[in-house]
Amino acid sequence: MENAAYGVALCAECGMVSSLHATGGGRLVAVACVNGDELPVMPCGRCRQLLWENGGPTMLLRTARGVVPMTEVLPDAFDDGDLAGRS
């Protein structure tokens, strides 16, 4: 869902991850983001981070160049390992 002010938009990926948490779901294994013509589109940066945190480095994403692991989508991802030992 997009608004005229993109900062208050709610991407479909955000809704999916929220639903995952609300229903007690586990980890994402594979995700496909498509436009109205069912062609693959790349998630925005915020959503790439959400996908990483809820699917991890091996989660697969369908892209215009094929199915790739998150390590190719977000090669230098920030995750909970970066928070270890920090208070």
N, C-alpha and C positions, 0 to 999 in steps of 0.2 A: 504494500500500500504506500503510495507516495503522496506527499503533501506539496504545496507550493514552496514551503520552507523545508528543505531537505533535512535540517537538523532535528525536526520533530517527526520524521517519517518512521514507519515501522517496517523494516524489511521482512520479507517472508521467512528468511533464515532465522531472524530473531523470534518470530512467532513459533517456528518449528522447535527451536531450542527451549523456549518457554513452555511449550506443550510437553516436551520431553521431560522436563523437570517436574511439571505439575502432575504428570501421570505416573511418576516414579520410574520412568524409563532408564535405560542404561546408556551405553556409549553408542555414538553414531558410527556406522560401518561404511556407508556409501551415501553420497548426496548428489542429486542432479538439480541444478537451477536452470530453468528454461524461461524463455519469453513467451508472448502470446502465440507465436508460431511454432512453439515447442523446440526452438533452437537453443543450444546451450549458451548461457551468459555467466560471466564471472561474478562471484559475490563481491561486494564492496570490502574495503579493508577491515572495517569493524566486524563484518560477518565472517571474514576469513579467520579472524581471531576467535570468534565464538565457535566456529567449526573445529578449529584446532583444539580448543579447550574441552570440547565435548566429543571429539572423535579421535584426537591425537594424530601423531605423525603418519600412521598407516591408513587413516581414513581415506577413502577414494572419492574423488570429485570428478564428475563428468565435465569436460571443458570442450571448447571448439577444436582443440587438437587431440582429443581423446580422453580417456580416463587416466587420471594421474593421482599419486598419493599427495597428501597435504605437504610433505616435505618439498615438493616441487612448487606448490602454490604459495607457501609461506616458509621459505628456506631458513630463515633466521628467527623462527617464532619465539615469542616470549610465553613461558608457561610457569606452572607452580615450582618447577625446578630452579627458576631464577629467583624465587622468594625464599629458598631454603636458608635458614640461619638468620633471617632478617626479622626484626620485630617492629 
